[in-house]
Amino acid sequence: GDSVTQMEGPVTLSEEAFLTINCTYTATGYPSLFWYVQYPGEGLQLLLKATKADDKGSNKGFEATYRKETTSFHLEKGSVQVSDSAVYFCALSDAQGGSEKLVFGKGTKLTVNP
Amino acid sequence: GAVVSQHPSWVICKSGTSVKIECRSLDFQATTMFWYRQFPKQSLMLMATSNEGSKATYEQGVEKDKFLINHASLTLSTLTVTSAHPEDSSFYICATGANYGYTFGSGTRLTVV
């Protein structure tokens, strides 16, 4: 079945450092890919998405490119801030696989120190 | 954008009692609502999918008699944890949407003592 594998954390960075969180997926169809962010004590918020190969999703300085050849959707940010500290989830939705449900990776906790 | 209002945000209950969690879609109609459970430091696990006017579809291993889901209208879906036990303590989140990007409720922290 469909699955998402993302790099295990926790990840600790200093402010203004470069961030990469790796995410790879397995899907039967042509999934849409997402990154969600969860701040402490809150629900999930959509950070960015890409619906087809080579699409680049971007928001708040974060970017991720849908790479079909490597089945990857790595999250990057050039200069992190303390306010970026949160848990980040990679996810896919494979509607063509017969379901609209989201499949999540295990999450990566990011801590940014001043 | 679309908003899903989830209540309560947190609840503490005694073992053996039941707790109802509500998710309301504001300003739009949600024909499908997904209910997730998040264990500490773990990912979200889909529990069930509710569809307005029909029975919910439960994921394998989820007790449908313990986690009652009702989706009686296009704007309201409820999850009732019946005869709660400490092992049911968790973070429960509802979500609606499709492959355009889900809208999540803010979550409910359930603690059973």
HADDOCK unambig.tbl for C-alpha pairs under 7 A between the chains (distance, minus, plus):
assign (segid A and resid 32 and name CA) (segid B and resid 99 and name CA) 6.03 0.50 0.50
assign (segid A and resid 42 and name CA) (segid B and resid 106 and name CA) 5.83 0.50 0.50
assign (segid A and resid 42 and name CA) (segid B and resid 107 and name CA) 6.81 0.50 0.50
assign (segid A and resid 43 and name CA) (segid B and resid 104 and name CA) 6.71 0.50 0.50
assign (segid A and resid 43 and name CA) (segid B and resid 105 and name CA) 6.36 0.50 0.50
assign (segid A and resid 43 and name CA) (segid B and resid 106 and name CA) 4.22 0.50 0.50
assign (segid A and resid 43 and name CA) (segid B and resid 107 and name CA) 5.28 0.50 0.50
assign (segid A and resid 44 and name CA) (segid B and resid 104 and name CA) 6.10 0.50 0.50
assign (segid A and resid 46 and name CA) (segid B and resid 101 and name CA) 6.96 0.50 0.50
assign (segid A and resid 93 and name CA) (segid B and resid 99 and name CA) 5.45 0.50 0.50
assign (segid A and resid 95 and name CA) (segid B and resid 99 and name CA) 6.71 0.50 0.50
assign (segid A and resid 100 and name CA) (segid B and resid 98 and name CA) 5.54 0.50 0.50
assign (segid A and resid 100 and name CA) (segid B and resid 99 and name CA) 6.36 0.50 0.50
assign (segid A and resid 104 and name CA) (segid B and resid 43 and name CA) 6.68 0.50 0.50
assign (segid A and resid 104 and name CA) (segid B and resid 44 and name CA) 6.53 0.50 0.50
assign (segid A and resid 105 and name CA) (segid B and resid 43 and name CA) 6.47 0.50 0.50
assign (segid A and resid 106 and name CA) (segid B and resid 42 and name CA) 5.82 0.50 0.50
assign (segid A and resid 106 and name CA) (segid B and resid 43 and name CA) 4.34 0.50 0.50
assign (segid A and resid 107 and name CA) (segid B and resid 42 and name CA) 6.98 0.50 0.50
assign (segid A and resid 107 and name CA) (segid B and resid 43 and name CA) 5.87 0.50 0.50
